[in-house]
Amino acid sequence: MMSQKRKSPVAPGLNQNAYASSFDTAKCNPTKLPKEGKLSMMLRIFAMGTKLHRFQAEVLGDHCLHSSISDLKRRNGVHFARALVGVPNRFGTTSFVMRYWLEGENLHNARKAAGLEKVAL
């Protein structure tokens, strides 16, 4: 049955960002960002101090966050901090996913690479 609609990865009726206190959709709205490639956009989002896990990145158009993290590390030499977090799933239980962010010198280097070094957070 190919015509079935795919369900959201979060519990029914739950705002996708309700459990993500560090995720600011206004700051990361992809329609408000300049037209650029996925990796450039994700670097800019992380350089703004955003913390993301796979379901939040999906909303921004990144369908495989762990691969993007690997590419950003390899291309820009930045190392991501990470922590395992629990998020509600559509089955009423918790799924554990990795949350990524930049801090310290890595955040500074990403801000320079993204052209944000003079922009206030």
N, C-alpha and C positions, 0 to 999 in steps of 0.2 A: 504494500500500500504506500506508494510513493507520494500520494497527495496529502498525507497527514502532516499537520503543522508541527514543527519542532517546539517543544516546551522550553520555557526559560530555565536557566540553571539555578534559579533561586526559588524559594518556597512561594506558592501561589499567594497573591495579594501582598507580598512583601516588596517594598521599594528596593530596587537593586542596590542602592547606595545607603540604605538605612543602617546597615551594620558597619559602615566604613567611615569612621569619624575623621580620618585623615584625608578623605577623598573629597575634593571640592569640585563639583561638576561645573560650576561657573568658571573656575580657573582653567579647567581642562576641556572645555567644550570644543571638539574638533572643528566645528563650523566657524569658530571665532579665531582659530589659529591660521597662520598663513598656509597656503597650499604648498605642501612639501611631501617628501617621501615618508613612509611609515617610521623608519628609524630616526630620521631627523625630528619628526613630531614627538616620538617617544622620548628622545634625548631632551628635547625642550621641556616636556612635561615633567620628567624626573629632575631636570635642572631647576625647576620652579619649587622644588622641595616636596613634591607629591609622593605619596606612598601608594603603591598599587599591588593588587593581586590579580590573578587571571580573569576573574569575572568582571572586575572593574575595567581592565584593559580591553576586554571584549566590547564593552560599551563604546570605547574609543576607536575600535576598528582593528585592534591587535588581537588576532585569534590564537597566537602562540607566544605568549609573553616570555616564557623561559628561553625560547630561541632568540627573541629580540634582546633580552638581557645579555645573552652570550655574544651576540653580534656587537652590541654597544660596548661591552667590555673589550672585545678584540679590536674594534675600530678606534675607540677613543681612550683606551687604557684606564677606564674607570671601573672600580670594584664596587659592587652593590652590597649594601647591608641587607640582611634578609631574616625573616622570622616566620615560623609556621603559625598560621592563624586558623581558627575555626569559623566557618560561615554556614548559615542555614542553607539546606538544599531543598529541592522540591518534594522530597520524600518525608520531610518533617524531622530529619536528623541533621547532623553536622558533617560537613566535608572539610577536610584540612588541606589548605593550600598555602603556598609560599607568598609572602608579601615582600616586595622589594622597594628599596629607597636608596638615596645617596646621602652621605653625610661627610663632614669634614673636608679634607683636601679633595676627595673624589667629587663632592658637590661643587666645590670651587672650580675644578678642572672641567666639569660638565657645563657649568655656567659659561666658562670661557669658550668652550667648543660650540655651544649653542648660541653664542653672541649675546648672552644675558648678563655679563659680568657687571654692567653698570645699572642694571634694573633692580630696584628694591623688591625684596620678597614680600 
